[in-house]
Amino acid sequence: MNEIIQRLIDKTGIPEDKASIAVDTVVNFLKEKLPAPVAGQLDGLMTSASSENAGAMAAGIGALGGLFGQKQKE
């Protein structure tokens, strides 16, 4: 999760404490809205997030956009 927080800091310039709150808020929102089995996998993704699996995690999170009506980019 630290990598996601750092990316948010890099892209927005917000302080680390605010970035951490933002990431926690989004993750908790997703866990509330997703089916229980998928929400459980989200916990696993967040705890194992590292530079070697960040691409896979980003792809998985991008795919979640479809659950909320967002169109996939081609």
Secondary structure, DSSP 8 states (H G I E B T S, - for coil): -HHHHHHHHHHH---HHHHHHHHHHHHHHHHHHS-HHHHHHHHHHHHS--TTTHHHHHHHHHHHGGGGT-----
